[in-house]
Amino acid sequence: MDRDHHVVIIGGGFGGLYAAQSLKRAPVRVTLVDRHNYHLFQPLLYQVATGGLSAGNIATPLRTILDRQRNARVMLAEVCDFDLARRQVILTDGRLGYDSLIVAGGSETSYFGRDDWAGFAPGLKSIEDATDIRRRIFLAFEAAERETDPERVAQWLTFVVVGGGPTGVELAGALAEIARHTLRHEFRAIDPGQAKILLLEGTDRILPAYPPELSARARSQLEGLGVVVRTNTLMTEIGPDSLVLRRGDQPEELRCRTVIWAAGVKASPLGAVLARAAGVVTDRPGRVPVAPDLTLPGYPEVFVIGDLANFSHQDEGRPLPGVAPVAMQQGRYAARLIKRRLNGQSLPPFRYRDRGTMATVGRNRAVAIVKGWKFSGYFAWLLWLFVHLMYIVEFQNRLLVAMQWAWNYFTWNRGARLITGENPLPLVTLEPSECAANRDDPAPSTPV
């Protein structure tokens, strides 16, 4: 055995972290490289965006997770290139050599070539995204409270979620609960319950990756919360206070101030960098093709896992979905194969075992499919709660999230409804002359 074997892991998400932890007792040195110092539990990021949880509830410092793993260290750094011939990772501030490399760079929001939409319709892939969305949601209600023009009030109280996958469904359901319950008695000039929440999906049903009957149940549950679900509908243009929709050949303008993008993801740009270094071509979402053992073609010491990998060796050649269980299983497999190779052994090709998928719609509402069994409603919701609690890395965070969920359940309160970031006032930017006039005029411009 080579006790100096150096394993470099890029990315502290599910795939990278599970690979690192699976090498705990291996005779190797592990270096985990990430631009952030924390592991983020992304499946609950939408709850940060809607004020149900604080960012600290779903993020844990990587050094805390690995502090007892003596063969592992964490390096806060950014990868900009690869020198595969020399077995080196090129950082923005140096180089890092490796014997085995696991690349788990994750994914980011895709606007399908319309990146100019990002300023008007933020996606949800990071803590920064979540706090920005939270700010926009709760600022919209504050702005509506100060408006006197009914049309402008309606604009502020219209919320559009683009994309009917699990994230879009979860966001739309949470928005409906905020408007109908959490904020119901907190405003004086407006009724938050009159807010209009629209969920747009370009295909013929929401949750298109789920069986049709579960998609139909999820839609029924959303509509029960007051969400307007519009399928076969695309957003074609967006501005600061309106967007253009298209259903068939019919365009429609919708006046709206708050839009959230949940319609697409693409691989991290690191995938294109790695593909260029290896002389391979990425697929359309930017994923790197991998061999049946998750290695980069021509480079058996380089593994690509998670959202960055196009693994098309099962399920009739369809790439595996970019979900946490795939990354977890691939991280464990890559670690096992590295350990086997140190003993001169190998492993059968990787095979993903799908133990089920689930999506929550709201309180007591969810859909799930587990080993072919389909569930919806209260039992699916309890199953969703349990599975997500168990996947949270740190016990302290599990306890905090469980307590917060219990409090939210019995009170309808979302305690993390903070408007943070850039000072949001004034809600309408005034010219200097208008601002001076307001200072000189003792009469308030809006009722207080």
ZADO-927113 format. One record per residue (C-alpha): residue number from 1; residue in one letter; chain; x, y, z. Coordinates in steps of 0.5 Angstrom, whole numbers, plus 500, padded with zeros to 3 digits. Layout:
REM residues N
   n res chain   X   Y   Z
 NUM   A     A   X   Y   Z
...
This chain:
REM residues 448
   n res chain   X   Y   Z
   1   M     A 500 500 500
   2   D     A 502 507 498
   3   R     A 501 511 505
   4   D     A 503 517 501
   5   H     A 498 517 496
   6   H     A 495 524 495
   7   V     A 487 524 494
   8   V     A 485 531 492
   9   I     A 477 533 492
  10   I     A 474 539 489
  11   G     A 468 541 491
  12   G     A 465 540 498
  13   G     A 458 539 496
  14   F     A 454 532 497
  15   G     A 459 528 492
  16   G     A 466 531 495
  17   L     A 464 531 502
  18   Y     A 462 523 502
  19   A     A 468 521 498
  20   A     A 472 525 503
  21   Q     A 469 521 509
  22   S     A 469 515 506
  23   L     A 476 515 505
  24   K     A 477 516 513
  25   R     A 481 510 514
  26   A     A 484 509 508
  27   P     A 492 510 508
  28   V     A 492 516 504
  29   R     A 492 524 505
  30   V     A 486 527 503
  31   T     A 485 535 501
  32   L     A 478 538 500
  33   V     A 478 544 496
  34   D     A 472 549 496
  35   R     A 471 556 494
  36   H     A 467 556 501
  37   N     A 468 554 508
  38   Y     A 462 550 509
  39   H     A 458 545 506
  40   L     A 451 547 504
  41   F     A 445 542 504
  42   Q     A 441 545 498
  43   P     A 435 541 498
  44   L     A 433 546 504
  45   L     A 435 552 501
  46   Y     A 428 554 499
  47   Q     A 426 555 506
  48   V     A 432 560 507
  49   A     A 429 564 501
  50   T     A 422 564 504
  51   G     A 424 565 511
  52   G     A 423 558 514
  53   L     A 430 557 516
  54   S     A 436 561 517
  55   A     A 442 560 513
  56   G     A 446 557 519
  57   N     A 441 552 520
  58   I     A 443 548 513
  59   A     A 450 550 512
  60   T     A 456 547 516
  61   P     A 463 549 516
  62   L     A 467 544 512
  63   R     A 473 544 518
  64   T     A 468 542 523
  65   I     A 465 536 519
  66   L     A 472 533 518
  67   D     A 476 536 524
  68   R     A 476 528 527
  69   Q     A 479 526 520
  70   R     A 486 526 521
  71   N     A 488 524 514
  72   A     A 484 530 511
  73   R     A 485 537 511
  74   V     A 481 543 508
  75   M     A 483 548 503
  76   L     A 480 554 502
  77   A     A 482 556 494
  78   E     A 479 557 487
  79   V     A 481 552 482
  80   C     A 482 555 475
  81   D     A 485 550 471
  82   F     A 488 543 470
  83   D     A 495 540 468
  84   L     A 493 533 467
  85   A     A 499 531 464
  86   R     A 503 533 471
  87   R     A 497 531 475
  88   Q     A 496 538 478
  89   V     A 490 542 480
  90   I     A 492 549 478
  91   L     A 489 554 483
  92   T     A 488 562 482
  93   D     A 494 562 487
  94   G     A 498 556 486
  95   R     A 498 549 484
  96   L     A 496 543 488
  97   G     A 499 536 486
  98   Y     A 495 529 486
  99   D     A 495 522 485
 100   S     A 488 521 485
 101   L     A 483 527 483
 102   I     A 475 527 485
 103   V     A 472 533 481
 104   A     A 465 535 484
 105   G     A 464 542 482
 106   G     A 457 542 482
 107   S     A 452 546 478
 108   E     A 449 553 477
 109   T     A 443 556 475
 110   S     A 442 556 467
 111   Y     A 438 561 464
 112   F     A 438 558 457
 113   G     A 442 563 454
 114   R     A 438 569 457
 115   D     A 443 571 462
 116   D     A 441 578 462
 117   W     A 434 575 466
 118   A     A 438 574 472
 119   G     A 438 581 475
 120   F     A 430 580 474
 121   A     A 429 573 476
 122   P     A 434 570 481
 123   G     A 435 563 481
 124   L     A 437 559 487
 125   K     A 443 555 488
 126   S     A 447 559 494
 127   I     A 446 562 500
 128   E     A 447 569 497
 129   D     A 441 567 492
 130   A     A 437 565 498
 131   T     A 438 571 502
 132   D     A 437 575 495
 133   I     A 430 572 494
 134   R     A 428 573 501
 135   R     A 429 580 501
 136   R     A 425 581 494
 137   I     A 419 577 497
 138   F     A 418 580 504
 139   L     A 420 587 501
 140   A     A 414 586 496
 141   F     A 409 586 501
 142   E     A 413 592 505
 143   A     A 412 596 498
 144   A     A 405 594 497
 145   E     A 403 597 504
 146   R     A 406 603 502
 147   E     A 402 604 495
 148   T     A 396 608 494
 149   D     A 395 606 487
 150   P     A 391 599 487
 151   E     A 394 597 480
 152   R     A 401 598 483
 153   V     A 399 594 489
 154   A     A 397 588 485
 155   Q     A 404 588 481
 156   W     A 407 588 488
 157   L     A 403 582 490
 158   T     A 404 578 484
 159   F     A 409 573 485
 160   V     A 411 568 479
 161   V     A 416 562 480
 162   V     A 418 560 473
 163   G     A 419 552 473
 164   G     A 415 547 475
 165   G     A 420 542 478
 166   P     A 421 540 485
 167   T     A 424 547 487
 168   G     A 419 551 483
 169   V     A 413 547 487
 170   E     A 416 548 494
 171   L     A 417 555 493
 172   A     A 410 556 490
 173   G     A 407 552 496
 174   A     A 411 556 501
 175   L     A 410 563 498
 176   A     A 402 561 498
 177   E     A 403 559 506
 178   I     A 407 566 507
 179   A     A 401 570 504
 180   R     A 395 566 507
 181   H     A 398 565 514
 182   T     A 404 567 516
 183   L     A 403 575 514
 184   R     A 395 575 515
 185   H     A 395 579 521
 186   E     A 401 583 520
 187   F     A 399 589 515
 188   R     A 394 594 516
 189   A     A 393 597 509
 190   I     A 394 591 505
 191   D     A 391 584 505
 192   P     A 397 579 504
 193   G     A 392 573 503
 194   Q     A 390 577 496
 195   A     A 397 576 493
 196   K     A 397 572 487
 197   I     A 402 566 486
 198   L     A 403 563 479
 199   L     A 407 557 477
 200   L     A 409 557 470
 201   E     A 412 550 467
 202   G     A 414 550 460
 203   T     A 412 542 459
 204   D     A 405 539 460
 205   R     A 405 538 467
 206   I     A 409 540 473
 207   L     A 414 535 476
 208   P     A 415 532 469
 209   A     A 420 527 472
 210   Y     A 415 524 476
 211   P     A 409 519 474
 212   P     A 403 523 471
 213   E     A 399 521 477
 214   L     A 404 524 482
 215   S     A 404 530 478
 216   A     A 397 531 478
 217   R     A 396 530 485
 218   A     A 402 536 486
 219   R     A 398 540 482
 220   S     A 392 539 486
 221   Q     A 395 540 492
 222   L     A 398 547 490
 223   E     A 391 549 487
 224   G     A 388 548 494
 225   L     A 393 553 497
 226   G     A 391 558 492
 227   V     A 397 557 487
 228   V     A 395 558 480
 229   V     A 399 553 476
 230   R     A 400 554 468
 231   T     A 403 549 464
 232   N     A 405 549 457
 233   T     A 407 556 458
 234   L     A 414 560 457
 235   M     A 417 566 459
 236   T     A 420 570 453
 237   E     A 421 577 456
 238   I     A 422 580 463
 239   G     A 423 587 465
 240   P     A 423 590 472
 241   D     A 415 591 473
 242   S     A 413 586 467
 243   L     A 414 580 464
 244   V     A 411 577 457
 245   L     A 409 570 457
 246   R     A 407 565 451
 247   R     A 402 559 451
 248   G     A 402 557 444
 249   D     A 402 563 439
 250   Q     A 399 567 444
 251   P     A 403 572 448
 252   E     A 401 575 454
 253   E     A 404 581 458
 254   L     A 404 580 466
 255   R     A 405 586 471
 256   C     A 409 583 476
 257   R     A 415 585 481
 258   T     A 417 579 484
 259   V     A 420 573 479
 260   I     A 424 567 482
 261   W     A 427 562 477
 262   A     A 427 555 478
 263   A     A 427 553 471
 264   G     A 434 550 469
 265   V     A 441 548 472
 266   K     A 447 547 468
 267   A     A 454 544 470
 268   S     A 459 548 473
 269   P     A 464 552 469
 270   L     A 469 548 472
 271   G     A 466 542 467
 272   A     A 468 546 461
 273   V     A 475 547 464
 274   L     A 476 540 465
 275   A     A 474 537 459
 276   R     A 478 542 455
 277   A     A 484 540 459
 278   A     A 482 532 457
 279   G     A 480 533 450
 280   V     A 473 531 451
 281   V     A 467 535 449
 282   T     A 461 536 454
 283   D     A 454 535 453
 284   R     A 449 541 452
 285   P     A 448 542 460
 286   G     A 456 542 460
 287   R     A 457 536 464
 288   V     A 463 531 462
 289   P     A 462 524 460
 290   V     A 465 519 464
 291   A     A 467 512 464
 292   P     A 463 506 467
 293   D     A 467 507 473
 294   L     A 466 515 473
 295   T     A 473 516 471
 296   L     A 475 521 466
 297   P     A 476 518 459
 298   G     A 484 517 458
 299   Y     A 485 519 465
 300   P     A 484 513 470
 301   E     A 486 517 476
 302   V     A 481 523 475
 303   F     A 474 522 477
 304   V     A 468 526 475
 305   I     A 462 526 480
 306   G     A 455 529 481
 307   D     A 452 534 477
 308   L     A 458 535 473
 309   A     A 458 528 471
 310   N     A 454 525 465
 311   F     A 454 518 467
 312   S     A 450 515 461
 313   H     A 451 507 462
 314   Q     A 444 505 465
 315   D     A 437 507 464
 316   E     A 438 506 456
 317   G     A 443 511 456
 318   R     A 440 517 459
 319   P     A 444 521 464
 320   L     A 443 520 471
 321   P     A 439 526 474
 322   G     A 443 532 478
 323   V     A 440 530 485
 324   A     A 444 529 492
 325   P     A 443 521 492
 326   V     A 447 520 486
 327   A     A 452 525 488
 328   M     A 453 521 495
 329   Q     A 453 514 492
 330   Q     A 458 516 486
 331   G     A 462 520 492
 332   R     A 462 513 496
 333   Y     A 464 509 490
 334   A     A 470 513 488
 335   A     A 473 513 495
 336   R     A 472 505 495
 337   L     A 475 504 488
 338   I     A 481 508 490
 339   K     A 482 504 496
 340   R     A 481 498 492
 341   R     A 486 500 487
 342   L     A 491 501 493
 343   N     A 491 494 494
 344   G     A 491 492 486
 345   Q     A 484 491 486
 346   S     A 478 494 482
 347   L     A 471 494 483
 348   P     A 465 493 478
 349   P     A 462 499 474
 350   F     A 458 504 478
 351   R     A 451 503 478
 352   Y     A 446 508 481
 353   R     A 441 505 486
 354   D     A 434 509 486
 355   R     A 431 509 493
 356   G     A 426 514 491
 357   T     A 424 521 490
 358   M     A 420 526 493
 359   A     A 418 533 493
 360   T     A 414 537 498
 361   V     A 408 542 496
 362   G     A 407 545 503
 363   R     A 404 543 510
 364   N     A 402 536 510
 365   R     A 402 536 503
 366   A     A 408 532 499
 367   V     A 409 527 493
 368   A     A 414 521 494
 369   I     A 415 515 490
 370   V     A 419 510 494
 371   K     A 421 503 491
 372   G     A 416 503 486
 373   W     A 411 505 491
 374   K     A 407 512 490
 375   F     A 405 516 496
 376   S     A 402 523 497
 377   G     A 399 528 502
 378   Y     A 400 527 509
 379   F     A 404 521 509
 380   A     A 409 523 504
 381   W     A 410 530 507
 382   L     A 412 526 514
 383   L     A 417 521 509
 384   W     A 420 528 506
 385   L     A 421 531 513
 386   F     A 424 525 516
 387   V     A 429 523 510
 388   H     A 431 531 509
 389   L     A 433 531 517
 390   M     A 437 525 516
 391   Y     A 441 527 510
 392   I     A 443 534 514
 393   V     A 450 533 516
 394   E     A 451 535 523
 395   F     A 447 533 529
 396   Q     A 446 540 532
 397   N     A 443 542 525
 398   R     A 438 537 525
 399   L     A 436 538 532
 400   L     A 435 546 530
 401   V     A 432 544 524
 402   A     A 427 540 527
 403   M     A 425 545 533
 404   Q     A 424 550 528
 405   W     A 420 546 524
 406   A     A 416 544 530
 407   W     A 415 551 532
 408   N     A 413 553 524
 409   Y     A 408 548 524
 410   F     A 404 550 530
 411   T     A 405 557 530
 412   W     A 405 558 522
 413   N     A 411 563 524
 414   R     A 417 564 520
 415   G     A 422 567 524
 416   A     A 428 568 519
 417   R     A 424 573 515
 418   L     A 429 578 515
 419   I     A 430 584 509
 420   T     A 438 584 509
 421   G     A 443 587 504
 422   E     A 443 593 501
 423   N     A 438 598 504
 424   P     A 431 598 501
 425   L     A 429 605 502
 426   P     A 426 609 499
 427   L     A 422 604 495
 428   V     A 421 608 489
 429   T     A 428 612 487
 430   L     A 426 620 487
 431   E     A 430 625 484
 432   P     A 434 630 488
 433   S     A 429 636 487
 434   E     A 423 631 489
 435   C     A 427 629 495
 436   A     A 428 636 497
 437   A     A 421 638 497
 438   N     A 419 632 501
 439   R     A 424 634 506
 440   D     A 421 641 506
 441   D     A 413 639 506
 442   P     A 411 637 513
 443   A     A 405 633 510
 444   P     A 407 625 510
 445   S     A 406 623 502
 446   T     A 403 616 504
 447   P     A 399 614 510
 448   V     A 403 612 516
